[in-house]
Amino acid sequence: MTILIGLLAGTLFGAGLFISGMMDPEKVIGFLDLFGNWDPSLMFVMGSALVVTVPAFKFILQRKKPFFNDAFTLPIKVNLDKPLIVGAAIFGIGWGLYGYCPGPAISSLASLNTAGFIFVPSMLVGMWFANRVS
């Protein structure tokens, strides 16, 4: 059941990315280009996600445990440290340069986008390298 729920959630997430335009690197770069030809439309996508997630998160955490797991697994790290800041900076620079972050990049593979087939293996190599370095 866990695999089925994961597949359903991933499919829904990928469909949302596709419909919202977040799988289009040009649209993402347009959103990040504050001083050029700025495209604010993705702000509404992010705002809509918050409007749904914030109340749902509060409601869900009132439960003793998730429907399909024994316990909730939430982040426990509360402080900002150098690895977190450096990682966030690398993520942001990569997102700004290429227009992909991991979710949309993986989803782009379903549309047979050539850029995704270059980006995703590069991302995986970067993740592997980061684990080796740390």
N, CA, C and O atoms as a Tinker XYZ file with bonds, in Angstrom:
   536  protein
     1  N      0.815000   -1.197000    0.000000    73     2
     2  CA     0.000000    0.000000    0.000000    64     1     3
     3  C      0.864000    1.269000    0.000000    63     2     4     5
     4  O      0.512000    2.270000   -0.624000    81     3
     5  N      2.007000    1.212000    0.714000    73     3     6
     6  CA     2.897000    2.368000    0.773000    64     5     7
     7  C      3.406000    2.735000   -0.622000    63     6     8     9
     8  O      3.471000    3.913000   -0.973000    81     7
     9  N      3.761000    1.733000   -1.408000    73     7    10
    10  CA     4.257000    1.984000   -2.766000    64     9    11
    11  C      3.153000    2.581000   -3.630000    63    10    12    13
    12  O      3.404000    3.501000   -4.409000    81    11
    13  N      1.949000    2.071000   -3.499000    73    11    14
    14  CA     0.823000    2.594000   -4.271000    64    13    15
    15  C      0.536000    4.060000   -3.916000    63    14    16    17
    16  O      0.311000    4.884000   -4.802000    81    15
    17  N      0.545000    4.375000   -2.631000    73    15    18
    18  CA     0.322000    5.757000   -2.190000    64    17    19
    19  C      1.445000    6.658000   -2.698000    63    18    20    21
    20  O      1.188000    7.776000   -3.143000    81    19
    21  N      2.692000    6.178000   -2.635000    73    19    22
    22  CA     3.821000    6.949000   -3.161000    64    21    23
    23  C      3.688000    7.194000   -4.647000    63    22    24    25
    24  O      3.970000    8.293000   -5.124000    81    23
    25  N      3.261000    6.183000   -5.388000    73    23    26
    26  CA     3.071000    6.327000   -6.834000    64    25    27
    27  C      1.963000    7.332000   -7.131000    63    26    28    29
    28  O      2.104000    8.173000   -8.019000    81    27
    29  N      0.879000    7.247000   -6.400000    73    27    30
    30  CA    -0.233000    8.174000   -6.583000    64    29    31
    31  C      0.187000    9.610000   -6.250000    63    30    32    33
    32  O     -0.106000   10.536000   -7.006000    81    31
    33  N      0.869000    9.789000   -5.124000    73    31    34
    34  CA     1.320000   11.126000   -4.726000    64    33    35
    35  C      2.322000   11.690000   -5.732000    63    34    36    37
    36  O      2.244000   12.865000   -6.089000    81    35
    37  N      3.257000   10.863000   -6.189000    73    35    38
    38  CA     4.241000   11.313000   -7.170000    64    37    39
    39  C      3.602000   11.683000   -8.500000    63    38    40    41
    40  O      4.001000   12.658000   -9.137000    81    39
    41  N      2.618000   10.910000   -8.914000    73    39    42
    42  CA     1.910000   11.206000  -10.160000    64    41    43
    43  C      1.139000   12.517000  -10.043000    63    42    44    45
    44  O      1.154000   13.337000  -10.962000    81    43
    45  N      0.469000   12.710000   -8.915000    73    43    46
    46  CA    -0.262000   13.954000   -8.685000    64    45    47
    47  C      0.691000   15.146000   -8.648000    63    46    48    49
    48  O      0.399000   16.199000   -9.216000    81    47
    49  N      1.834000   14.976000   -7.975000    73    47    50
    50  CA     2.843000   16.037000   -7.899000    64    49    51
    51  C      3.370000   16.370000   -9.304000    63    50    52    53
    52  O      3.454000   17.539000   -9.678000    81    51
    53  N      3.720000   15.342000  -10.069000    73    51    54
    54  CA     4.218000   15.561000  -11.429000    64    53    55
    55  C      3.188000   16.249000  -12.310000    63    54    56    57
    56  O      3.534000   17.135000  -13.092000    81    55
    57  N      1.921000   15.850000  -12.192000    73    55    58
    58  CA     0.859000   16.492000  -12.977000    64    57    59
    59  C      0.727000   17.958000  -12.590000    63    58    60    61
    60  O      0.541000   18.819000  -13.450000    81    59
    61  N      0.824000   18.242000  -11.287000    73    59    62
    62  CA     0.760000   19.631000  -10.834000    64    61    63
    63  C      1.911000   20.462000  -11.378000    63    62    64    65
    64  O      1.722000   21.612000  -11.775000    81    63
    65  N      3.105000   19.876000  -11.396000    73    63    66
    66  CA     4.260000   20.580000  -11.948000    64    65    67
    67  C      4.061000   20.872000  -13.431000    63    66    68    69
    68  O      4.397000   21.954000  -13.911000    81    67
    69  N      3.512000   19.896000  -14.152000    73    67    70
    70  CA     3.293000   20.062000  -15.589000    64    69    71
    71  C      2.243000   21.136000  -15.865000    63    70    72    73
    72  O      2.459000   22.035000  -16.678000    81    71
    73  N      1.106000   21.033000  -15.180000    73    71    74
    74  CA    -0.002000   21.972000  -15.409000    64    73    75
    75  C      0.403000   23.399000  -15.033000    63    74    76    77
    76  O      0.015000   24.354000  -15.706000    81    75
    77  N      1.179000   23.543000  -13.963000    73    75    78
    78  CA     1.562000   24.877000  -13.485000    64    77    79
    79  C      2.666000   25.527000  -14.312000    63    78    80    81
    80  O      2.896000   26.730000  -14.198000    81    79
    81  N      3.343000   24.751000  -15.134000    73    79    82
    82  CA     4.431000   25.296000  -15.941000    64    81    83
    83  C      5.787000   25.211000  -15.267000    63    82    84    85
    84  O      6.770000   25.721000  -15.804000    81    83
    85  N      5.865000   24.575000  -14.096000    73    83    86
    86  CA     7.146000   24.505000  -13.381000    64    85    87
    87  C      8.127000   23.531000  -14.023000    63    86    88    89
    88  O      9.292000   23.485000  -13.628000    81    87
    89  N      7.679000   22.752000  -15.005000    73    87    90
    90  CA     8.602000   21.869000  -15.729000    64    89    91
    91  C      9.247000   22.591000  -16.915000    63    90    92    93
    92  O     10.095000   22.022000  -17.602000    81    91
    93  N      8.855000   23.822000  -17.150000    73    91    94
    94  CA     9.406000   24.613000  -18.247000    64    93    95
    95  C     10.515000   25.507000  -17.701000    63    94    96    97
    96  O     10.235000   26.505000  -17.037000    81    95
    97  N     11.780000   25.155000  -17.976000    73    95    98
    98  CA    12.891000   25.949000  -17.429000    64    97    99
    99  C     12.817000   27.431000  -17.807000    63    98   100   101
   100  O     13.224000   28.286000  -17.020000    81    99
   101  N     12.309000   27.741000  -18.991000    73    99   102
   102  CA    12.217000   29.148000  -19.407000    64   101   103
   103  C     11.254000   29.918000  -18.508000    63   102   104   105
   104  O     11.501000   31.077000  -18.175000    81   103
   105  N     10.166000   29.279000  -18.118000    73   103   106
   106  CA     9.188000   29.922000  -17.234000    64   105   107
   107  C      9.791000   30.147000  -15.848000    63   106   108   109
   108  O      9.584000   31.196000  -15.238000    81   107
   109  N     10.531000   29.165000  -15.360000    73   107   110
   110  CA    11.164000   29.279000  -14.043000    64   109   111
   111  C     12.228000   30.375000  -14.067000    63   110   112   113
   112  O     12.293000   31.196000  -13.152000    81   111
   113  N     13.048000   30.392000  -15.094000    73   111   114
   114  CA    14.083000   31.422000  -15.203000    64   113   115
   115  C     13.436000   32.802000  -15.332000    63   114   116   117
   116  O     13.948000   33.781000  -14.788000    81   115
   117  N     12.313000   32.882000  -16.050000    73   115   118
   118  CA    11.575000   34.144000  -16.146000    64   117   119
   119  C     11.077000   34.613000  -14.793000    63   118   120   121
   120  O     11.053000   35.811000  -14.514000    81   119
   121  N     10.676000   33.664000  -13.947000    73   119   122
   122  CA    10.229000   34.015000  -12.597000    64   121   123
   123  C     11.392000   34.506000  -11.746000    63   122   124   125
   124  O     11.232000   35.424000  -10.942000    81   123
   125  N     12.555000   33.899000  -11.920000    73   123   126
   126  CA    13.722000   34.269000  -11.122000    64   125   127
   127  C     14.406000   35.541000  -11.617000    63   126   128   129
   128  O     15.230000   36.109000  -10.900000    81   127
   129  N     14.084000   35.997000  -12.819000    73   127   130
   130  CA    14.703000   37.183000  -13.410000    64   129   131
   131  C     13.976000   38.444000  -12.936000    63   130   132   133
   132  O     13.190000   39.029000  -13.681000    81   131
   133  N     14.241000   38.855000  -11.702000    73   131   134
   134  CA    13.524000   39.979000  -11.096000    64   133   135
   135  C     13.802000   41.306000  -11.780000    63   134   136   137
   136  O     12.945000   42.190000  -11.779000    81   135
   137  N     14.986000   41.463000  -12.365000    73   135   138
   138  CA    15.365000   42.752000  -12.940000    64   137   139
   139  C     15.323000   42.755000  -14.462000    63   138   140   141
   140  O     15.770000   43.716000  -15.088000    81   139
   141  N     14.799000   41.705000  -15.059000    73   139   142
   142  CA    14.689000   41.622000  -16.511000    64   141   143
   143  C     13.231000   41.472000  -16.908000    63   142   144   145
   144  O     12.384000   42.282000  -16.530000    81   143
   145  N     12.949000   40.436000  -17.668000    73   143   146
   146  CA    11.592000   40.160000  -18.135000    64   145   147
   147  C     10.908000   39.243000  -17.118000    63   146   148   149
   148  O     10.727000   38.053000  -17.375000    81   147
   149  N     10.527000   39.801000  -15.963000    73   147   150
   150  CA    10.004000   39.009000  -14.845000    64   149   151
   151  C      8.624000   38.448000  -15.163000    63   150   152   153
   152  O      7.749000   39.162000  -15.652000    81   151
   153  N      8.441000   37.156000  -14.878000    73   151   154
   154  CA     7.162000   36.471000  -15.063000    64   153   155
   155  C      6.646000   36.060000  -13.682000    63   154   156   157
   156  O      7.131000   35.075000  -13.124000    81   155
   157  N      5.669000   36.792000  -13.113000    73   155   158
   158  CA     5.218000   36.521000  -11.745000    64   157   159
   159  C      4.256000   35.341000  -11.615000    63   158   160   161
   160  O      3.816000   35.043000  -10.505000    81   159
   161  N      3.916000   34.662000  -12.709000    73   159   162
   162  CA     2.863000   33.646000  -12.644000    64   161   163
   163  C      3.175000   32.495000  -11.694000    63   162   164   165
   164  O      2.255000   31.929000  -11.103000    81   163
   165  N      4.441000   32.134000  -11.531000    73   163   166
   166  CA     4.763000   31.033000  -10.621000    64   165   167
   167  C      4.561000   31.419000   -9.155000    63   166   168   169
   168  O      4.473000   30.548000   -8.290000    81   167
   169  N      4.488000   32.722000   -8.876000    73   167   170
   170  CA     4.198000   33.155000   -7.516000    64   169   171
   171  C      2.803000   32.656000   -7.114000    63   170   172   173
   172  O      2.583000   32.301000   -5.956000    81   171
   173  N      1.881000   32.631000   -8.049000    73   171   174
   174  CA     0.528000   32.149000   -7.762000    64   173   175
   175  C      0.520000   30.642000   -7.544000    63   174   176   177
   176  O     -0.268000   30.135000   -6.745000    81   175
   177  N      1.385000   29.927000   -8.242000    73   175   178
   178  CA     1.512000   28.484000   -8.029000    64   177   179
   179  C      2.008000   28.224000   -6.610000    63   178   180   181
   180  O      1.441000   27.401000   -5.890000    81   179
   181  N      3.058000   28.922000   -6.214000    73   179   182
   182  CA     3.615000   28.739000   -4.876000    64   181   183
   183  C      2.627000   29.186000   -3.801000    63   182   184   185
   184  O      2.495000   28.529000   -2.768000    81   183
   185  N      1.939000   30.293000   -4.035000    73   183   186
   186  CA     0.939000   30.773000   -3.085000    64   185   187
   187  C     -0.206000   29.782000   -2.927000    63   186   188   189
   188  O     -0.666000   29.532000   -1.812000    81   187
   189  N     -0.662000   29.222000   -4.030000    73   187   190
   190  CA    -1.736000   28.218000   -3.978000    64   189   191
   191  C     -1.293000   26.990000   -3.197000    63   190   192   193
   192  O     -2.076000   26.418000   -2.439000    81   191
   193  N     -0.052000   26.587000   -3.378000    73   191   194
   194  CA     0.467000   25.435000   -2.642000    64   193   195
   195  C      0.459000   25.713000   -1.142000    63   194   196   197
   196  O      0.115000   24.836000   -0.349000    81   195
   197  N      0.833000   26.920000   -0.754000    73   195   198
   198  CA     0.827000   27.277000    0.668000    64   197   199
   199  C     -0.583000   27.325000    1.239000    63   198   200   201
   200  O     -0.814000   26.887000    2.366000    81   199
   201  N     -1.526000   27.857000    0.466000    73   199   202
   202  CA    -2.910000   27.958000    0.928000    64   201   203
   203  C     -3.487000   26.570000    1.223000    63   202   204   205
   204  O     -4.286000   26.410000    2.147000    81   203
   205  N     -3.087000   25.582000    0.446000    73   203   206
   206  CA    -3.567000   24.214000    0.666000    64   205   207
   207  C     -2.749000   23.513000    1.757000    63   206   208   209
   208  O     -3.316000   22.840000    2.618000    81   207
   209  N     -1.431000   23.667000    1.724000    73   207   210
   210  CA    -0.550000   22.900000    2.600000    64   209   211
   211  C     -0.606000   23.324000    4.059000    63   210   212   213
   212  O     -0.663000   22.468000    4.942000    81   211
   213  N     -0.592000   24.609000    4.331000    73   211   214
   214  CA    -0.519000   25.064000    5.725000    64   213   215
   215  C     -1.697000   24.548000    6.563000    63   214   216   217
   216  O     -1.469000   23.970000    7.626000    81   215
   217  N     -2.946000   24.736000    6.121000    73   215   218
   218  CA    -4.041000   24.186000    6.933000    64   217   219
   219  C     -4.033000   22.653000    6.972000    63   218   220   221
   220  O     -4.324000   22.058000    8.010000    81   219
   221  N     -3.703000   22.017000    5.850000    73   219   222
   222  CA    -3.686000   20.549000    5.817000    64   221   223
   223  C     -2.616000   20.001000    6.753000    63   222   224   225
   224  O     -2.848000   19.000000    7.432000    81   223
   225  N     -1.464000   20.631000    6.800000    73   223   226
   226  CA    -0.368000   20.187000    7.658000    64   225   227
   227  C     -0.801000   20.217000    9.120000    63   226   228   229
   228  O     -0.543000   19.277000    9.872000    81   227
   229  N     -1.452000   21.290000    9.511000    73   227   230
   230  CA    -1.925000   21.412000   10.896000    64   229   231
   231  C     -2.946000   20.317000   11.211000    63   230   232   233
   232  O     -2.890000   19.703000   12.276000    81   231
   233  N     -3.860000   20.079000   10.301000    73   231   234
   234  CA    -4.886000   19.051000   10.489000    64   233   235
   235  C     -4.257000   17.657000   10.565000    63   234   236   237
   236  O     -4.613000   16.862000   11.434000    81   235
   237  N     -3.341000   17.367000    9.673000    73   235   238
   238  CA    -2.724000   16.037000    9.610000    64   237   239
   239  C     -1.917000   15.755000   10.876000    63   238   240   241
   240  O     -1.965000   14.642000   11.399000    81   239
   241  N     -1.181000   16.739000   11.373000    73   239   242
   242  CA    -0.343000   16.519000   12.556000    64   241   243
   243  C     -1.148000   16.349000   13.843000    63   242   244   245
   244  O     -0.584000   15.995000   14.878000    81   243
   245  N     -2.441000   16.593000   13.794000    73   243   246
   246  CA    -3.287000   16.331000   14.958000    64   245   247
   247  C     -3.544000   14.832000   15.128000    63   246   248   249
   248  O     -3.983000   14.384000   16.187000    81   247
   249  N     -3.269000   14.073000   14.085000    73   247   250
   250  CA    -3.428000   12.611000   14.158000    64   249   251
   251  C     -2.272000   12.014000   14.957000    63   250   252   253
   252  O     -1.195000   12.605000   15.039000    81   251
   253  N     -2.497000   10.865000   15.532000    73   251   254
   254  CA    -1.442000   10.188000   16.296000    64   253   255
   255  C     -0.378000    9.594000   15.377000    63   254   256   257
   256  O      0.798000    9.550000   15.736000    81   255
   257  N     -0.792000    9.135000   14.184000    73   255   258
   258  CA     0.153000    8.562000   13.231000    64   257   259
   259  C     -0.412000    8.702000   11.829000    63   258   260   261
   260  O     -1.619000    8.884000   11.665000    81   259
   261  N      0.434000    8.621000   10.823000    73   259   262
   262  CA    -0.051000    8.698000    9.437000    64   261   263
   263  C     -0.913000    7.476000    9.096000    63   262   264   265
   264  O     -0.888000    6.471000    9.807000    81   263
   265  N     -1.659000    7.573000    8.023000    73   263   266
   266  CA    -2.505000    6.458000    7.605000    64   265   267
   267  C     -1.694000    5.217000    7.234000    63   266   268   269
   268  O     -2.092000    4.101000    7.569000    81   267
   269  N     -0.573000    5.392000    6.552000    73   267   270
   270  CA     0.156000    4.251000    6.007000    64   269   271
   271  C      1.580000    4.127000    6.537000    63   270   272   273
   272  O      2.463000    3.635000    5.835000    81   271
   273  N      1.807000    4.570000    7.769000    73   271   274
   274  CA     3.120000    4.429000    8.381000    64   273   275
   275  C      2.931000    4.368000    9.903000    63   274   276   277
   276  O      1.865000    4.700000   10.421000    81   275
   277  N      3.972000    3.943000   10.598000    73   275   278
   278  CA     3.866000    3.804000   12.052000    64   277   279
   279  C      4.014000    5.121000   12.799000    63   278   280   281
   280  O      3.487000    5.268000   13.902000    81   279
   281  N      4.724000    6.078000   12.214000    73   279   282
   282  CA     4.949000    7.357000   12.884000    64   281   283
   283  C      5.270000    8.427000   11.846000    63   282   284   285
   284  O      5.678000    8.121000   10.725000    81   283
   285  N      5.082000    9.675000   12.233000    73   283   286
   286  CA     5.486000   10.788000   11.389000    64   285   287
   287  C      6.996000   10.929000   11.459000    63   286   288   289
   288  O      7.587000   10.729000   12.520000    81   287
   289  N      7.625000   11.268000   10.351000    73   287   290
   290  CA     9.060000   11.556000   10.343000    64   289   291
   291  C      9.224000   13.004000    9.885000    63   290   292   293
   292  O      9.122000   13.317000    8.699000    81   291
   293  N      9.475000   13.856000   10.838000    73   291   294
   294  CA     9.609000   15.287000   10.572000    64   293   295
   295  C     11.048000   15.723000   10.791000    63   294   296   297
   296  O     11.769000   15.113000   11.580000    81   295
   297  N     11.471000   16.776000   10.097000    73   295   298
   298  CA    12.828000   17.276000   10.308000    64   297   299
   299  C     13.022000   17.715000   11.757000    63   298   300   301
   300  O     12.126000   18.292000   12.372000    81   299
   301  N     14.210000   17.430000   12.288000    73   299   302
   302  CA    14.486000   17.821000   13.674000    64   301   303
   303  C     15.542000   18.920000   13.760000    63   302   304   305
   304  O     15.760000   19.493000   14.828000    81   303
   305  N     16.189000   19.211000   12.650000    73   303   306
   306  CA    17.228000   20.232000   12.643000    64   305   307
   307  C     16.578000   21.616000   12.703000    63   306   308   309
   308  O     15.695000   21.926000   11.904000    81   307
   309  N     17.014000   22.433000   13.640000    73   307   310
   310  CA    16.408000   23.753000   13.810000    64   309   311
   311  C     17.395000   24.902000   13.610000    63   310   312   313
   312  O     16.981000   26.058000   13.526000    81   311
   313  N     18.687000   24.604000   13.532000    73   311   314
   314  CA    19.664000   25.684000   13.397000    64   313   315
   315  C     20.215000   25.752000   11.978000    63   314   316   317
   316  O     20.266000   24.750000   11.264000    81   315
   317  N     20.624000   26.951000   11.588000    73   315   318
   318  CA    21.263000   27.146000   10.293000    64   317   319
   319  C     22.762000   26.952000   10.478000    63   318   320   321
   320  O     23.386000   27.619000   11.303000    81   319
   321  N     23.335000   26.035000    9.703000    73   319   322
   322  CA    24.776000   25.825000    9.784000    64   321   323
   323  C     25.377000   25.965000    8.385000    63   322   324   325
   324  O     24.663000   26.136000    7.398000    81   323
   325  N     26.688000   25.889000    8.328000    73   323   326
   326  CA    27.394000   26.112000    7.064000    64   325   327
   327  C     26.970000   25.127000    5.974000    63   326   328   329
   328  O     26.710000   25.568000    4.854000    81   327
   329  N     26.884000   23.814000    6.236000    73   327   330
   330  CA    26.460000   22.903000    5.168000    64   329   331
   331  C     25.069000   23.224000    4.616000    63   330   332   333
   332  O     24.838000   23.106000    3.413000    81   331
   333  N     24.153000   23.623000    5.478000    73   331   334
   334  CA    22.805000   23.957000    5.026000    64   333   335
   335  C     22.831000   25.202000    4.136000    63   334   336   337
   336  O     22.194000   25.225000    3.083000    81   335
   337  N     23.556000   26.222000    4.548000    73   335   338
   338  CA    23.619000   27.465000    3.786000    64   337   339
   339  C     24.333000   27.261000    2.453000    63   338   340   341
   340  O     23.878000   27.755000    1.421000    81   339
   341  N     25.451000   26.533000    2.471000    73   339   342
   342  CA    26.180000   26.260000    1.223000    64   341   343
   343  C     25.321000   25.418000    0.287000    63   342   344   345
   344  O     25.258000   25.694000   -0.911000    81   343
   345  N     24.664000   24.397000    0.820000    73   343   346
   346  CA    23.794000   23.551000   -0.001000    64   345   347
   347  C     22.647000   24.336000   -0.610000    63   346   348   349
   348  O     22.319000   24.154000   -1.782000    81   347
   349  N     22.033000   25.211000    0.183000    73   347   350
   350  CA    20.942000   26.038000   -0.332000    64   349   351
   351  C     21.441000   26.980000   -1.424000    63   350   352   353
   352  O     20.748000   27.213000   -2.414000    81   351
   353  N     22.635000   27.516000   -1.242000    73   351   354
   354  CA    23.206000   28.416000   -2.250000    64   353   355
   355  C     23.481000   27.661000   -3.553000    63   354   356   357
   356  O     23.167000   28.156000   -4.635000    81   355
   357  N     24.060000   26.478000   -3.452000    73   355   358
   358  CA    24.332000   25.673000   -4.655000    64   357   359
   359  C     23.021000   25.319000   -5.355000    63   358   360   361
   360  O     22.912000   25.416000   -6.577000    81   359
   361  N     22.026000   24.905000   -4.562000    73   359   362
   362  CA    20.710000   24.595000   -5.124000    64   361   363
   363  C     20.142000   25.799000   -5.865000    63   362   364   365
   364  O     19.692000   25.675000   -7.004000    81   363
   365  N     20.163000   26.969000   -5.219000    73   363   366
   366  CA    19.614000   28.182000   -5.819000    64   365   367
   367  C     20.351000   28.608000   -7.076000    63   366   368   369
   368  O     19.733000   29.029000   -8.053000    81   367
   369  N     21.672000   28.497000   -7.050000    73   367   370
   370  CA    22.463000   28.862000   -8.237000    64   369   371
   371  C     22.131000   27.912000   -9.389000    63   370   372   373
   372  O     21.931000   28.350000  -10.522000    81   371
   373  N     22.075000   26.627000   -9.098000    73   371   374
   374  CA    21.737000   25.648000  -10.140000    64   373   375
   375  C     20.341000   25.868000  -10.688000    63   374   376   377
   376  O     20.125000   25.777000  -11.896000    81   375
   377  N     19.391000   26.157000   -9.808000    73   375   378
   378  CA    18.013000   26.393000  -10.231000    64   377   379
   379  C     17.949000   27.632000  -11.115000    63   378   380   381
   380  O     17.271000   27.640000  -12.143000    81   379
   381  N     18.662000   28.679000  -10.706000    73   379   382
   382  CA    18.656000   29.911000  -11.481000    64   381   383
   383  C     19.345000   29.785000  -12.828000    63   382   384   385
   384  O     18.909000   30.389000  -13.808000    81   383
   385  N     20.419000   29.005000  -12.884000    73   383   386
   386  CA    21.156000   28.853000  -14.141000    64   385   387
   387  C     20.436000   27.939000  -15.131000    63   386   388   389
   388  O     20.414000   28.212000  -16.331000    81   387
   389  N     19.850000   26.860000  -14.626000    73   387   390
   390  CA    19.303000   25.846000  -15.520000    64   389   391
   391  C     17.786000   25.853000  -15.569000    63   390   392   393
   392  O     17.203000   25.400000  -16.554000    81   391
   393  N     17.126000   26.362000  -14.518000    73   391   394
   394  CA    15.675000   26.415000  -14.510000    64   393   395
   395  C     15.014000   25.140000  -14.025000    63   394   396   397
   396  O     13.796000   24.994000  -14.124000    81   395
   397  N     15.807000   24.216000  -13.502000    73   395   398
   398  CA    15.259000   22.961000  -12.972000    64   397   399
   399  C     15.655000   22.806000  -11.515000    63   398   400   401
   400  O     16.765000   23.164000  -11.120000    81   399
   401  N     14.742000   22.273000  -10.722000    73   399   402
   402  CA    15.088000   21.735000   -9.421000    64   401   403
   403  C     14.723000   20.255000   -9.480000    63   402   404   405
   404  O     14.121000   19.836000  -10.469000    81   403
   405  N     15.050000   19.451000   -8.490000    73   403   406
   406  CA    14.909000   17.990000   -8.631000    64   405   407
   407  C     13.524000   17.501000   -9.039000    63   406   408   409
   408  O     13.425000   16.654000   -9.927000    81   407
   409  N     12.461000   17.996000   -8.432000    73   407   410
   410  CA    11.117000   17.509000   -8.766000    64   409   411
   411  C     10.755000   17.713000  -10.225000    63   410   412   413
   412  O     10.452000   16.744000  -10.922000    81   411
   413  N     10.778000   18.951000  -10.706000    73   411   414
   414  CA    10.473000   19.182000  -12.115000    64   413   415
   415  C     11.443000   18.491000  -13.074000    63   414   416   417
   416  O     11.045000   18.077000  -14.163000    81   415
   417  N     12.703000   18.363000  -12.682000    73   415   418
   418  CA    13.674000   17.702000  -13.555000    64   417   419
   419  C     13.291000   16.241000  -13.763000    63   418   420   421
   420  O     13.293000   15.746000  -14.890000    81   419
   421  N     12.964000   15.561000  -12.681000    73   419   422
   422  CA    12.574000   14.147000  -12.802000    64   421   423
   423  C     11.267000   14.030000  -13.566000    63   422   424   425
   424  O     11.114000   13.134000  -14.396000    81   423
   425  N     10.318000   14.927000  -13.297000    73   423   426
   426  CA     9.043000   14.906000  -14.021000    64   425   427
   427  C      9.242000   15.164000  -15.502000    63   426   428   429
   428  O      8.494000   14.638000  -16.326000    81   427
   429  N     10.235000   15.962000  -15.853000    73   427   430
   430  CA    10.476000   16.278000  -17.265000    64   429   431
   431  C     10.884000   15.050000  -18.068000    63   430   432   433
   432  O     10.749000   15.028000  -19.291000    81   431
   433  N     11.381000   14.033000  -17.381000    73   431   434
   434  CA    11.760000   12.807000  -18.095000    64   433   435
   435  C     10.546000   12.157000  -18.761000    63   434   436   437
   436  O     10.673000   11.541000  -19.819000    81   435
   437  N      9.371000   12.295000  -18.142000    73   435   438
   438  CA     8.155000   11.708000  -18.700000    64   437   439
   439  C      7.765000   12.372000  -20.010000    63   438   440   441
   440  O      7.128000   11.749000  -20.859000    81   439
   441  N      8.149000   13.646000  -20.182000    73   439   442
   442  CA     7.828000   14.339000  -21.433000    64   441   443
   443  C      8.947000   14.184000  -22.465000    63   442   444   445
   444  O      8.917000   14.820000  -23.518000    81   443
   445  N      9.929000   13.341000  -22.159000    73   443   446
   446  CA    11.071000   13.065000  -23.045000    64   445   447
   447  C     11.842000   14.328000  -23.415000    63   446   448   449
   448  O     12.353000   14.452000  -24.528000    81   447
   449  N     11.918000   15.265000  -22.467000    73   447   450
   450  CA    12.656000   16.504000  -22.662000    64   449   451
   451  C     14.157000   16.202000  -22.608000    63   450   452   453
   452  O     14.650000   15.673000  -21.612000    81   451
   453  N     14.869000   16.534000  -23.667000    73   451   454
   454  CA    16.301000   16.253000  -23.758000    64   453   455
   455  C     17.085000   16.885000  -22.611000    63   454   456   457
   456  O     18.013000   16.276000  -22.079000    81   455
   457  N     16.714000   18.098000  -22.234000    73   455   458
   458  CA    17.427000   18.792000  -21.154000    64   457   459
   459  C     17.325000   17.998000  -19.851000    63   458   460   461
   460  O     18.278000   17.950000  -19.075000    81   459
   461  N     16.185000   17.384000  -19.616000    73   459   462
   462  CA    16.016000   16.578000  -18.414000    64   461   463
   463  C     16.942000   15.372000  -18.404000    63   462   464   465
   464  O     17.450000   14.980000  -17.354000    81   463
   465  N     17.159000   14.788000  -19.570000    73   463   466
   466  CA    18.038000   13.620000  -19.661000    64   465   467
   467  C     19.508000   13.992000  -19.476000    63   466   468   469
   468  O     20.342000   13.120000  -19.234000    81   467
   469  N     19.822000   15.259000  -19.587000    73   467   470
   470  CA    21.168000   15.744000  -19.282000    64   469   471
   471  C     21.240000   16.144000  -17.809000    63   470   472   473
   472  O     22.202000   15.822000  -17.111000    81   471
   473  N     20.202000   16.853000  -17.348000    73   471   474
   474  CA    20.209000   17.395000  -15.995000    64   473   475
   475  C     20.130000   16.307000  -14.926000    63   474   476   477
   476  O     20.903000   16.332000  -13.969000    81   475
   477  N     19.206000   15.351000  -15.072000    73   475   478
   478  CA    18.973000   14.364000  -14.005000    64   477   479
   479  C     20.218000   13.517000  -13.720000    63   478   480   481
   480  O     20.581000   13.379000  -12.551000    81   479
   481  N     20.898000   12.937000  -14.736000    73   479   482
   482  CA    22.131000   12.206000  -14.408000    64   481   483
   483  C     23.190000   13.098000  -13.771000    63   482   484   485
   484  O     23.909000   12.660000  -12.873000    81   483
   485  N     23.293000   14.341000  -14.226000    73   483   486
   486  CA    24.247000   15.274000  -13.625000    64   485   487
   487  C     23.887000   15.538000  -12.166000    63   486   488   489
   488  O     24.765000   15.606000  -11.305000    81   487
   489  N     22.594000   15.686000  -11.895000    73   487   490
   490  CA    22.132000   15.902000  -10.529000    64   489   491
   491  C     22.471000   14.690000   -9.655000    63   490   492   493
   492  O     22.923000   14.849000   -8.521000    81   491
   493  N     22.256000   13.493000  -10.177000    73   491   494
   494  CA    22.552000   12.278000   -9.418000    64   493   495
   495  C     24.040000   12.150000   -9.129000    63   494   496   497
   496  O     24.425000   11.732000   -8.037000    81   495
   497  N     24.882000   12.504000  -10.095000    73   495   498
   498  CA    26.326000   12.484000   -9.866000    64   497   499
   499  C     26.688000   13.503000   -8.791000    63   498   500   501
   500  O     27.507000   13.221000   -7.916000    81   499
   501  N     26.081000   14.685000   -8.854000    73   499   502
   502  CA    26.328000   15.703000   -7.832000    64   501   503
   503  C     25.902000   15.237000   -6.446000    63   502   504   505
   504  O     26.593000   15.501000   -5.462000    81   503
   505  N     24.763000   14.543000   -6.362000    73   503   506
   506  CA    24.304000   14.019000   -5.064000    64   505   507
   507  C     25.270000   12.956000   -4.543000    63   506   508   509
   508  O     25.610000   12.933000   -3.360000    81   507
   509  N     25.700000   12.089000   -5.434000    73   507   510
   510  CA    26.657000   11.039000   -5.049000    64   509   511
   511  C     27.950000   11.679000   -4.541000    63   510   512   513
   512  O     28.495000   11.281000   -3.511000    81   511
   513  N     28.434000   12.688000   -5.292000    73   511   514
   514  CA    29.672000   13.372000   -4.917000    64   513   515
   515  C     29.514000   14.071000   -3.561000    63   514   516   517
   516  O     30.408000   14.007000   -2.717000    81   515
   517  N     28.375000   14.735000   -3.361000    73   515   518
   518  CA    28.152000   15.436000   -2.089000    64   517   519
   519  C     28.154000   14.461000   -0.919000    63   518   520   521
   520  O     28.677000   14.782000    0.148000    81   519
   521  N     27.578000   13.277000   -1.104000    73   519   522
   522  CA    27.596000   12.270000   -0.034000    64   521   523
   523  C     29.004000   11.781000    0.238000    63   522   524   525
   524  O     29.356000   11.527000    1.390000    81   523
   525  N     29.810000   11.646000   -0.791000    73   523   526
   526  CA    31.203000   11.204000   -0.607000    64   525   527
   527  C     32.028000   12.256000    0.108000    63   526   528   529
   528  O     32.840000   11.925000    0.972000    81   527
   529  N     31.828000   13.532000   -0.244000    73   527   530
   530  CA    32.594000   14.610000    0.355000    64   529   531
   531  C     32.219000   14.797000    1.817000    63   530   532   533
   532  O     33.087000   15.035000    2.656000    81   531
   533  N     30.923000   14.690000    2.128000    73   531   534
   534  CA    30.509000   14.916000    3.508000    64   533   535
   535  C     30.805000   13.690000    4.360000    63   534   536
   536  O     30.526000   13.689000    5.559000    81   535
